[in-house]
């Protein structure tokens, strides 16, 4: 969708617009939040004073004011503002925008092109903006909820200043809610609607840092409250609980918040913090993450960060996955919680992980080294003639099942990959290996002295 807006356009709409749109700030004095950008002496404050506007990428969670801020910045710079939705329109619309921007330029006006959800455009589509940003025909302001480092092409990103908008605080949302109720023109007080203090606080909690969600919920609650036109309508906490029985958490199963939270879960487990690990597991599940995805990550963790320090950890993780598949939701989540707490409190070792990666690096460097002849299989006469299996020592022929022979290719002979730690069951593995190596070293020394 492409929309051209002017300073007087808002007056063309009636009160049929959603509350969030009716209350959209018309000046920076009404803008609430983002003090780290708009506070005195901060970047945007200085930018507004200079009346200059570079191309920007506004990155932040939903409902933090990206669109409103773009409109206000354009108005402050005296530019024409064009709204462009990456969800509803395609690149072919850019030609219309460029024609409009060229017409503005002939009139001595500058153009701000606001691209909502710019991360929805692919590389080729984003490249379409480059020539017009470079020649100054348009000032681009892109809005995204996704990390621009991953979602915006490098050439475009290098020509824009990235500003990070923060999740709104509860105090910010409380002020926005009060403004919605008390606004002299669009406020709910004019309809004799009263919000109990605890009801508004409940809506703030439900909004989870999202101003648009807060205002939408206020509007829904206002529409559902019972009462006649003559009497006041009081919205209580009980009414809020009846209307909104589940909190919507900010989460995107394929976006940055997904990776942030799985990283928080993994690091809480690694740091042996059962409380943090359980919290992030529940956060992901409550936000709608696939429980089997968390189970798969726990299985990986059991090998990567626990390994042989507690070999049972892998079994616990596998059983948690199987239990969830058998029980389903919501009963199966308890098995996942049990596994998370077990993994968090288990002794830690990444010796298996390090050994595996070191072997992979050596294979990448050395290529297809031949198998030593003495441990090759020799099923045919020809193979035996070629020395396959010659000199092989069968471990079970030794009383201790210990033999002194090499198993790595000659070029890597003597290389040690697995280094057990002194933590958990791996300490026993370490002691066992040290004992075996001492016995073999003693045998070798005895042979050399003969």
C-alpha positions in Angstrom: 0.0 0.0 0.0 1.3 3.4 -0.9 -0.1 6.4 0.9 0.7 10.1 0.5 -0.1 12.1 3.6 -0.1 15.8 4.4 -0.4 17.8 7.5 -4.2 18.2 7.2 -5.0 14.6 6.1 -5.9 13.4 9.6 -8.9 15.8 9.7 -10.4 13.9 6.7 -11.0 10.8 8.8 -13.8 10.5 11.3 -13.9 8.8 14.6 -14.4 5.5 12.8 -10.6 5.2 12.7 -9.2 2.8 15.3 -8.2 4.4 18.7 -4.5 3.8 18.0 -4.8 5.8 14.8 -6.9 8.6 16.3 -4.4 9.0 19.1 -1.3 8.9 16.9 0.9 11.8 18.2 0.8 14.9 15.9 3.8 16.5 17.5 7.0 15.3 19.3 5.6 16.8 22.5 3.0 14.1 22.5 5.4 11.3 21.7 6.0 9.0 24.6 9.1 6.8 25.1 12.4 6.4 23.3 14.2 8.9 25.6 17.5 7.4 24.6 16.9 8.9 21.1 14.7 11.9 21.7 16.1 13.2 25.1 17.9 16.5 25.1 21.3 16.2 23.5 20.5 12.7 22.1 20.8 11.9 18.4 17.3 12.6 17.2 16.9 15.7 19.4 20.0 17.2 17.7 18.7 16.0 14.3 15.3 17.7 14.9 17.0 21.0 15.9 19.1 20.9 12.7 16.1 20.3 10.5 18.2 17.8 8.6 17.1 14.2 7.9 19.4 11.4 6.7 18.1 8.0 5.6 17.3 5.9 8.6 16.5 2.3 9.6 14.2 2.2 12.6 14.6 -1.2 14.3 12.5 -2.2 17.3 9.6 -4.4 18.6 6.0 -3.8 17.4 4.2 -0.9 18.9 7.2 1.2 19.9 6.5 4.2 17.6 8.4 3.5 14.4 5.7 4.8 12.0 4.8 7.7 14.2 8.4 8.8 14.6 8.9 8.6 10.8 5.9 10.8 10.2 7.0 13.4 12.8 10.6 13.5 11.5 9.3 14.1 7.9 7.0 16.8 9.1 9.8 18.5 11.1 12.0 18.5 8.0 9.3 20.0 5.9 9.3 17.0 3.6 6.4 15.3 1.8 5.7 11.9 3.4 4.9 8.7 1.5 3.9 5.5 3.3 4.9 2.3 1.6 4.0 -1.1 2.9 6.3 -4.0 2.0 3.5 -6.4 2.9 0.8 -5.0 0.6 2.8 -3.7 -2.3 5.6 -4.6 -4.7 8.6 -3.0 -6.3 6.6 -2.0 -9.4 5.0 0.7 -7.1 8.4 2.3 -6.7 8.1 3.8 -10.2 5.0 5.6 -9.2 6.7 6.9 -6.0 9.8 8.0 -8.0 7.6 9.9 -10.4 5.8 11.6 -7.5 9.2 12.4 -5.8 10.4 13.9 -9.0 7.4 16.1 -9.2 7.9 17.3 -5.6 11.6 18.0 -6.5 10.5 20.2 -9.3 8.3 22.1 -6.8 11.3 22.5 -4.5 10.1 19.9 -2.0 11.9 16.9 -0.5 10.4 13.5 -0.2 10.5 11.0 2.7 9.7 7.5 1.7 8.7 5.4 4.7 9.0 1.6 4.0 7.1 -0.4 6.7 8.5 -3.9 7.3 11.4 -3.3 4.9 12.8 -6.8 5.9 9.9 -8.3 3.8 11.7 -7.2 0.6 14.3 -9.5 -0.9 17.8 -8.4 -1.9 16.8 -7.4 -5.4 13.8 -5.4 -4.2 15.8 -3.6 -1.6 18.5 -2.7 -4.2 15.8 -0.9 -6.1 15.9 1.9 -3.6 19.7 2.5 -3.9 19.9 4.9 -6.9 17.3 7.2 -5.5 18.8 7.2 -2.0 22.3 7.9 -3.5 21.1 10.8 -5.7 19.1 12.4 -2.9 15.7 12.1 -4.7 14.3 10.4 -1.6 15.1 10.1 2.0 14.5 6.5 3.0 13.2 5.6 6.4 12.8 1.8 6.8 11.0 0.2 9.7 11.8 -3.4 10.8 11.2 -5.7 13.7 14.1 -7.9 12.5 17.8 -7.4 13.0 18.8 -5.2 10.0 22.3 -6.7 10.0 20.6 -9.9 8.7 17.6 -8.5 6.8 18.8 -5.3 5.1 21.3 -5.6 2.2 24.7 -4.2 3.0 24.8 -1.4 0.3 21.5 0.0 1.6 22.5 -0.5 5.2 25.7 1.5 4.7 23.7 4.5 3.4 21.3 4.5 6.4 21.8 5.3 10.1 20.3 2.5 12.2 18.3 3.6 15.2 17.2 1.0 17.8 13.9 1.6 19.4 13.4 0.0 22.8 10.4 -1.9 24.2 8.2 0.6 25.9 8.3 0.5 29.7 5.2 0.0 31.9 5.4 3.7 32.8 5.4 4.7 29.2 2.3 2.5 28.5 0.5 3.8 31.6 1.0 7.3 30.3 -0.3 6.3 26.9 -3.3 4.6 28.4 -4.2 7.6 30.5 -3.9 9.8 27.4 -6.3 7.5 25.6 -8.8 7.9 28.4 -8.3 11.7 29.1 -7.7 13.0 25.6 -10.0 16.1 25.1 -11.1 15.1 21.6 -10.7 11.3 21.3 -10.6 10.2 24.9 -12.9 7.6 26.3 -14.1 9.9 29.1 -16.3 11.6 26.6 -18.3 8.3 26.4 -18.5 8.2 30.2 -16.1 5.3 30.3 -14.1 5.0 33.5 -11.1 2.6 33.9 -10.3 1.4 37.4 -6.6 1.9 38.2 -6.0 -1.8 38.5 -7.8 -2.5 35.2 -5.5 -0.1 33.3 -2.5 -1.7 35.0 -3.7 -5.1 33.9 -4.0 -3.9 30.3 -0.4 -2.4 30.6 0.8 -5.8 31.7 -1.0 -7.6 28.8 0.4 -5.1 26.3 3.9 -6.4 26.9 5.7 -3.2 25.7 3.4 -2.7 22.7 1.5 0.6 22.6 -0.7 -0.4 19.7 -1.7 -3.6 21.5 -2.5 -1.5 24.6 -4.8 0.9 22.7 -6.5 -1.9 20.8 -7.2 -3.7 24.0 -8.5 -0.5 25.6 -10.9 -0.1 22.7 -12.1 -3.7 22.9 -12.7 -3.4 26.6 -14.6 -0.2 26.1 -16.8 -1.7 23.4 -17.7 -4.7 25.6 -18.4 -3.0 28.8 -22.1 -3.0 29.8 -24.1 0.1 30.7 -26.5 2.6 29.2 -25.8 6.0 27.7 -26.8 7.9 30.8 -24.7 6.0 33.3 -21.0 5.7 33.7 -19.4 2.5 32.5 -16.7 1.3 34.9 -14.1 -1.2 33.5 -12.8 -3.3 36.3 -9.9 -5.8 36.5 -12.5 -8.6 36.4 -13.8 -7.3 33.1 -10.2 -7.2 31.7 -9.6 -10.8 32.9 -12.9 -11.9 31.2 -12.0 -10.2 27.9 -8.3 -11.2 27.8 -7.6 -14.5 29.4 -4.2 -15.0 27.8 -1.2 -12.7 27.5 0.4 -12.5 24.0 4.1 -12.5 24.4 6.4 -10.9 21.8 7.9 -13.8 19.8 8.6 -14.7 16.2 9.4 -18.4 15.6 11.7 -17.5 12.7 12.9 -14.1 13.8 15.5 -12.6 16.1 13.5 -13.0 19.3 13.4 -16.7 18.6 17.2 -16.8 18.4 17.6 -14.5 21.4 15.5 -16.7 23.6 16.9 -20.1 22.5 20.3 -18.5 23.1 19.2 -17.5 26.6 17.9 -21.0 27.3 21.2 -22.6 26.1 23.4 -20.3 28.1 21.3 -20.7 31.2 21.7 -24.4 30.9 25.5 -24.1 30.2 25.9 -21.8 33.3 24.0 -24.4 35.5 21.2 -22.0 36.3 18.0 -24.0 36.6 15.8 -21.0 37.3 16.9 -19.1 34.3 16.7 -22.2 32.1 13.2 -23.0 33.3 12.1 -19.4 32.8 13.3 -19.3 29.1 11.8 -22.7 28.3 8.4 -21.5 29.7 8.7 -18.2 27.9 9.2 -19.9 24.5 6.4 -22.5 25.1 4.0 -19.8 26.3 4.7 -17.7 23.2 3.8 -20.7 20.9 7.2 -22.3 20.2 7.1 -25.9 19.0 7.8 -28.0 22.1 9.7 -30.5 20.0 12.1 -27.8 18.8 13.0 -27.1 22.5 13.4 -30.9 23.0 15.8 -31.2 20.0 17.9 -28.3 21.4 18.1 -30.1 24.7 19.3 -33.3 23.0 22.0 -31.3 21.3 22.9 -29.6 24.6 23.3 -32.9 26.4 26.1 -33.9 24.0 27.6 -30.5 23.4 27.8 -29.2 27.0 27.5 -32.2 29.2 28.8 -35.2 27.2 30.4 -37.9 29.3 30.4 -35.8 32.5 26.9 -37.3 32.8 26.1 -39.8 30.0 22.6 -40.1 31.4 21.8 -36.5 30.4 21.4 -37.5 26.7 19.1 -40.3 27.7 17.0 -37.9 29.9 16.7 -35.5 26.9 15.6 -38.2 24.6 13.1 -39.5 27.1 11.7 -36.0 27.5 11.1 -35.8 23.7 9.5 -39.2 23.6 7.3 -38.3 26.6 6.0 -35.2 24.9 5.3 -37.1 21.8 3.3 -39.6 23.8 1.4 -37.2 26.0 1.1 -34.1 23.9 0.3 -30.7 25.3 -0.2 -29.6 28.0 0.8 -32.7 30.0 4.0 -33.2 28.0 5.5 -29.9 28.8 6.2 -31.1 32.4 8.7 -33.7 30.9 10.5 -30.9 29.1 10.7 -28.9 32.3 12.1 -32.0 34.2 14.7 -32.4 31.5 15.7 -28.7 31.5 16.2 -28.8 35.3 18.2 -32.0 35.0 20.5 -30.6 32.3 21.0 -27.4 34.2 22.1 -29.2 37.3 24.2 -31.8 35.6 28.1 -31.5 35.6 29.3 -29.8 32.5 31.9 -30.8 29.9 32.4 -29.8 26.3 35.2 -32.3 25.8 33.2 -34.4 23.3 32.3 -31.2 21.4 35.9 -30.0 21.3 37.2 -33.5 20.3 34.7 -33.8 17.4 35.5 -30.3 16.0 39.2 -30.9 16.3 39.0 -34.1 14.3 36.9 -32.4 11.7 39.5 -29.6 11.3 42.3 -32.2 11.0 40.4 -34.1 8.3 39.8 -30.8 6.4 43.6 -30.1 6.5 44.9 -33.6 5.8 42.3 -35.1 3.4 41.9 -38.8 2.8 44.7 -40.3 4.8 45.0 -44.1 4.3 43.9 -46.5 7.0 47.0 -48.2 8.7 47.5 -51.7 7.2 47.4 -53.5 10.5 43.8 -52.4 11.3 42.4 -53.0 7.8 40.1 -55.8 7.1 41.5 -58.7 5.0 38.7 -60.9 3.7 40.6 -62.0 0.6 43.9 -63.7 -0.1 45.1 -60.8 -2.1 44.4 -58.4 0.7 46.4 -60.6 3.1 49.3 -60.7 0.6 49.2 -56.9 0.5 49.7 -56.8 4.3 46.1 -56.0 5.2 45.6 -56.9 8.9 49.3 -57.8 9.4 50.4 -57.3 12.9 47.0 -56.7 14.3 46.6 -57.4 18.0 43.3 -58.7 19.2 42.5 -56.9 22.5 40.7 -59.8 24.1 43.8 -61.9 23.9 45.3 -59.7 26.6 44.3 -60.2 30.2 43.5 -56.5 30.6 42.1 -56.1 27.1 44.9 -53.6 26.4 47.0 -53.6 23.3 49.8 -51.2 22.2 49.0 -50.3 18.6 48.1 -47.1 16.7 44.7 -46.5 15.2 45.2 -43.2 13.5 46.7 -42.6 10.1 50.5 -42.4 10.2 50.5 -38.6 9.6 48.4 -38.1 12.8 50.0 -40.8 14.9 50.1 -39.8 18.6 47.4 -37.1 18.2 45.1 -36.7 21.2 41.6 -35.4 20.5 39.6 -36.3 23.6 40.6 -34.6 26.8 38.2 -35.6 29.6 37.6 -33.1 32.4 37.6 -33.7 36.2 33.8 -33.0 36.3 31.2 -35.6 37.0 31.4 -39.1 35.5 34.1 -37.9 33.1 36.5 -37.8 36.0 36.3 -41.6 36.1 36.8 -41.8 32.3 39.9 -39.6 32.7 41.3 -41.7 35.5 40.7 -44.9 33.5 42.5 -43.5 30.4 45.4 -42.4 32.5 45.7 -45.8 34.1 45.6 -47.6 30.7 48.1 -45.3 29.2 50.4 -45.8 32.2 50.2 -49.6 31.8 50.9 -49.4 28.0 53.8 -47.0 28.6 55.3 -49.4 31.2 55.0 -52.3 28.7 56.7 -50.3 26.0 59.5 -49.3 28.4 60.0 -52.9 29.4 60.2 -54.0 25.8 62.8 -51.3 25.0 65.0 -52.4 28.0 65.2 -56.0 26.8 
